[in-house]
Amino acid sequence: MKTQYTHNDIAEMDRIKRLRLINSITGVKPANLIGTVSSDGHENLAIFSSVVHLGSNPPFLGFVLRPHFEFRRDTYNNLEQSGYYTINHVPAAHTEQAHYTSAKFDEGESEFERCGFTPEYLGDFPAPFVKEAPVKIGLKKVNEIPIPQNGTLFVIGQIELIEVPEWVDEANGKLNLEKLAIAGISGLNTYYKMTEVGDYPYARVEDLPDFNKNR
């Protein structure tokens, strides 16, 4: 037996059930901590699962910010002030700490301090990284695109700095996420470890295996 939901079914669904279903329907997403700092020096850290690759030349990443008018949005406010932020992969051993950065702390409280993470500044980059993160990315905001249908913002950043452990800076540039022991998120609060299941060559039609021979 399988369950089907129409658009009307989803619209009439219990709010919590709908939230859980739609947030998990896309599968496992990257777990990242975004670090910012206000103009008066207050550091902020928040977990996001919406980071996406937009291109490698120039190197752009994007992420989604929920409506900033709902309640105080320190990440949004800090981005408006400085224009710089960091994206830090969540280590699988630190998922609980990372999860609680989403709590609504009082203004001026640091999620770094309350959740047991260490702010780290690399060179002259103006936003704080997470010292415990195995992959650290520093970005400059280059655009924000309002999504009027739900009031969210799609923020686009240009990568200015990357730090990875020396042992994973392989000749081909690929990062082994399993060896880095980073986490992924399904929905709002379920975390997964990464396991590599395959590593395939660039897809060319002339190299296509016969996928139908054993059907």
C-alpha positions, 0 to 999 in steps of 0.5 A: 500500500502507498499513500498519496497526497493531493495539493488540497490534502497537503493544504488541509493537513495538520500544520505540524504534520505538513511541516515535517512532511514537506521539510523532509520530502527532499531527502538528506540535505547538507548541514551547515552552520552560518557564522556572522558578526554584527557591527558592534561585535556580537557573533551569531551562529545558526544552522541551515540546511538550504545551502546549494551550489550555484557555479564554480567560476565565479564560485557562488553558493546560495542559501534561503533565509526565512522571512525576516519580519516574523521575528528577530533575524540576527543572520539577516541583520548581520549580513545587512551590516557587514556583507560577509559570512561563513558556511561551516560543515557540521561534524557528525559528532557535533549535531546536537550542539549544532541543532540547538543554535536554532533556539531563540536566544536573547539578543546579544547572546552568542550561539557559539558560547551557549552551544559549545562552539569556538569562533575562529577568525582566519586571516583578515576575513571579517566573519567568524568561522567554526573552529570545530568544522572540518570544512570552512567557507568564507563568503561575501554576499553579492545578491539577495533575491526576494521570493514573494510567494512565501516571503523568503530570501535567496542569498547569493554569496561569492566564495572568498576563502576555503579551509579544509584539512591538508589530508583531503586537499587531493589532486582532483579537488574532490572532498570525501565527505565520509572521511570528513565525518560531516552530517546531513539533515532530513527535515528540521531535526533528524541528522545523518552521517555520510557514507560513500556508495559510489564514485563514478567517472564523468558520464558519457553516452559512449561509456554507458553500462548496459543497465537493462541486461539483468532486468 
